[in-house]
């Protein structure tokens, strides 16, 4: 499975623009970490794009339904499938690879950063500062659906200081927007 195929599958199964935007943002953060660690960028991108593709149609079975679909209908690499299963703590699937730990670490944090950009008067992610992200993170009433405990756990599992991890993911989303991927609005790809 390559990025183009993953993107098409994500679009086919995900009508919600906000969920599509989330998966594009996770893809951007995954790519950033892949480059940072000199890992395979395409594998990280595919993982980010597909991690929630089944959520809207099968919320009670997510991500198990999606992983079974990918096993049955695609040639998605086993490490990608394991990472997708591992991003949902309730599956009980251990995050044994850097790929799996990265997906878990960036998933919730991208949502917080997205929300922080959207409340800015200009809604411009490129103008968002780390201090604002950290302030929003501490305010549990802001973007209350973001699991802060999982964000902290994800940074620990990656072996990255939380502030550094926040800065990395913010930079990843800003770079994606600068490259026309528009992480704030989800336009482009």
N, C-alpha and C positions, 0 to 999 in steps of 0.2 A: 504494500500500500504506500503510495507516495502522497505528497501534500495535495496535489490537484485532486486525486481521488477522495482523499479525506475531506477536503473542502466541499466537494460535490455531495458527498454523503451527509455531511453536517447540514448543508442547505436543504437537502431532500427531507430530512427528518426533523428539522427545527424551524418551525414557522416564526417563532418569536424573535424579533430584532434584538431585544435586550439579551436573550440567551446566546444568540449568534455573536453579539458584541463581546459577551463574556468569554466565549470560546476563542475568539480572535485575540482578546487580551491575554488569555492564558497561553495561547500559542506564542505571542510576542515575548512573554516572560520566559517561557520554555526555551525559545531560540536564544535569548540573551544568555541564559545559564549554559546552554550547550556550547556557545562560542567561548564563554568564560572558562569552561573546563575542557575545551577542545574535544567535545563529544560530538556525535553525529547529529547535526542540526535538523535534518529531515525527520529523523526518528522522534526527536523532541517536539517538533512542530506537529507531526501527525498525532502524537499523544495529546497535546494540548487541544487540538481541534476536535478530537473525537471523545474526550473524556465525559462530556455531558450530552452527546448527540441524541441519546434515547430518553432524556429526562422528561421532556414534555409529553410524549406519547405513553411512557411507561414509568411514571414517577414512583410507583410502589415497588417496581422491579429493578429500578436503576441502581447500579450500573450493570447488574447481572444480565439483564435482557440484552443490553447493548453489546456486551462482551460475547454472549452466545451468538448474536447476530453476526458480529465480526468474524467469529470462528467459522460459522456456517457459510458465509457469503463472500469473504475476502481473504486475502493472504496476509492479514495484519500480523506482525511479529509477536511472538509470545511475550516478550518483555514489555511491549506496549499494552497488551491485554492485562498483564499482571499489574502494571502501573495504574491502569484505569480502575481495576478492582480495588487496589490499595488506596485510592484517593478517598474512598468512602469507608470510614472507620468501622461502620457496622458490618461490613463484609467479613471482617476478621482476617483479611489477606495482608500479610506482612509486607512492608515496603523494604525489600531487600536490595534494591538497586538504586543507584543515584537518580536514574530516570524516575522511578516511582517516588522517591523522596522529594524530588524537585516538583513533580506535579502536585503532590500534597501540599508542599510549602507555598506554592504560588497561587493555588486555586482561590482560597478565601481572600488573600491579600489583594489580588487584582480587583475584586469586588469593592473592597474598601477604598482603594485608590480611585476607581471609577466614580464611586459615589462622592468622594471628596472633590473631584474635578467638576462634577455636575452641579454642585452647589455654588461654585464660583460664579460671579456675575458674567464673566466672559466664557464660562464653561470650557476654558482652555487648559487642557492637561499639561501643556508645555510650560504654563506659568505656575503650576502647582509646586509648592516647595515641600521638602521633606518634613520641616517643622509642622506644617499643616497636617500632613498625613499622620504624624506621631500624635498630634493633638486629637485628631478624629479617632485614632485607635484607642486612646485612653478614655474617650467618651463613649461608653457602651450603649448609650441611647442612640448614637449616630450609627446609621447602617446596622441596626440591631441584628439583622440576619447574619452578619459576618461573625463567624465563630472565632473570637480572639484567642481562645485557648488553643485551637488548631493552628492558628497563625504562629503562635509562640512555639508550639510543638514542632511545626514544620521547620522553622528556623533552627531549632535544636537538632533535629534529625539531619539537616543539611550540614550542621557544624558551622553555621554562620550566625554571627551576632545579629540580634533582631533589628537593630537600627541599620546595620549594613544591608541586611536582607530587604528591608523596606526601601532603602536607597537604590538597591539593585533593580527591584521590580519597578519602582517609579521611573528610573532611567530607561528600562526596557520599554515601557509603555510610551514614554516621551520620544524615544528614538523611533519606535514604530510609527507614531504619528508624524514625525518629521519625514519619514520615508514614504509618506502617502498611504500608510496602512490605517491611519486615523483611529488609533486606539480609543479615543474619547467617544467618537460617534459610531465606530464600527464600519464606516464606509471604506471602500477600497479593499484590496487584499494583496 
